[in-house]
Amino acid sequence: MRLVAVAVIGAVALAACGGRDELTEAEALTLRAERRDEILQGTVERFGGNDFAPGVVGGTWTASINNDPRTFNTLTARDGDSATVINGLFDYLADYDPYRRQWKPNLASFEIDADEARDDMRVVFTLRDDIYWTTPGQSRQDGVKVTSDDVIYWYNEINGDPELQQPGYAQQFIELPDGTRERIQIERIDERRFAFVYPRVVAEPILSSNMVFGPRHIYQPAKEEGGVEGVLNLFSVDTDVRTIPSLGQYHIVEYNPGVRVVLNRNPHYWKTDSEGTSLPYIERLIYRVVPDRNTEYLMFRDGTKDSYSPRPEDLEELISARERDYTVYNGGESLGSSFITFNQNPQNMNPVVYSWFIQTEFRQAMSSLLNRERIAAQVYRGLAKPAEHFFATVNPMFDPDIRLEYTFNPERAVELLESIGITQAADGLMYDADGNHIEFTMNVGVENEIWVDILNIFADELGEVGITARIRPIDFQNLVERLTSTYDWEVIGVALGTNYWPSSGSNVWQSSGNFHLWHPLQESPATEWEARIDYLYNEGRFTIDPERRKEIYDEYQRILLSELPVMYIVHPLAFLAVRDRWDNVYYDTLGGFQSEYVFLKQ
């Protein structure tokens, strides 16, 4: 009853004005559903997958980031704001069409040569002949042509250097049938062609080979002179941004700390529309530094921002405005989910807290106290649903019948805790067998108000059974450092994207991965279940037979949903508000928002 009473407080107030003191639970649920439907009726669904209309070049798009970029170096850009700024400087070898479920050439075309009898495979890429590293204002002729040497250097010396701890490192290795590990090699064929040589056949070779890379002509001399630190120190925020090269859609042309970052369209970008016009159409991108989400919202409302991803509490006001020059697009249910994870790394952990967190029953109890329904109702105002599966619905190995068993059930949580000696005392608090009160700290990025609301609900439910959870929002960069280097944390709320492919996240799900958040970089698996996940992950990568592959990934999902190293929360509906002066706007959670095709209406 508490959920309903809090979630529909506005409805109760309205009822009181009409002479009634309260709503019944059924009436409250009905009213909430009606309001949800009214909000959705005020939005527009315009999903991607169709051909884009030819556009024209021009216009300035104003967006925002919440913090100054920490770096302009792709190797160290682990925060979202830095990544947002520099992503437009790079591109992938191959592209994936999520609507047609097929790979297509991007920077390079590809051919797969697999010999199942010999159990080996080669993937040969051929780079386009019109890709150049250029800086702002530089002609193509004065730029540096991209060759196979750029890719090979990046694969071997950047992604392949364990000291740099890059996400691509773990996926360079394959476990062989005898249990040994062998590296996927890369061979130079000529200036434009190179091949990834696999020691055994893999099920998704383009996914395994696909990568972005940086300019060898800058990174190689920096590493030769200064080693690992030499490349990590490149392109700091003190760099003259007009010296930063790009092969992507944009060049960075201005950085004014605390104010804005400006990017101009790269006239040498290779991709064109159906009429031969170079993409992107938008001439200029301005990212204003706006730390406060409320200020971002006001900027959109007053017309100084071209798009805005509305929070649940913004939607009603946005769609009810009488005179508006924008459209709110409903992109559908998010494919991924944020999650809560408990630290199982003994380094820098209180040994008492560590002893709780490493027990499966403890994590199962925590999941049974995570009230996903309440979070969906209160934080997302009914515009979300509980996350009860491991794989995204679009994942080829998704099975609707493989779902989370440990959903909200406080009674079961108490039983699970009692099974490992944690019980409730006369004072109402939970203690372990040694008399230690069950208490811990939960960290989240200070910029994310929704996360704070989620953790407040979780802490409230924990408190109902006698567990104390302290919420401490911290700077996002501090959060990243704790996760990736100091390991000084207990519980963290975070998101890492979507389990779109069964073999994605090699650096997360394998115990040796640098983003195996709860206990990274293990020399050997710390637990039997992690060893089994390592085995299944690798077997799935190499299994071609669809029935056997499904068996592998079914077990893989079930283990992760039982051991619960991460606890997924909800799948919210995704919304995007865009000014009506822009055309070619399509948006959904499958393909996202393809801004390179957006142009000013004429």
Protein Blocks (a to p, Z undefined) as FASTA:
>chain_A
ZZmmmmmmmmmmmmmmnopabdcfklmmmmmmmmmmmmmmmpccddehiacddddeedjd
ddddfbdcfbfcfklmmbfklmmmmmmmgccfbdcdfklopacdfkbccdddddfknopa
dddddddfkbccddehiafklmccddfklmmmmmmmmmmmmklopaklmmmpccdfkopa
cddddddfblmbccdddfbdcfblmlmmgccdddfklmmmmmmmnommlmmmgoifkbcf
klpccfbfbdcfbdcehiaccddddfkbfbdcfkopacdfblbdcddddfbfklmmmmmm
nopafbdcddfklmmmmmmpmbdcbdcddebjafbdcdddddfbfghpafklmmmmmpmk
lmmmmmmmmcfklmmmmmnnopaccdfbfbdfklmkbcfklccfbbcdfklmmmmmmmno
pacdfkopacdfkopacdddddddfklmklmmmmmmmmmmmmmnopacddddddfklmmm
mmmmnopafbdcddebjafbfkgoklmmpmkbmklmklghifbdfbfklmmmmmmmmmmm
mmmblklmmmmmmmmmmmmmmnomaccfbdcdddddddfkbghiacdfklopafklgccd
ZZ
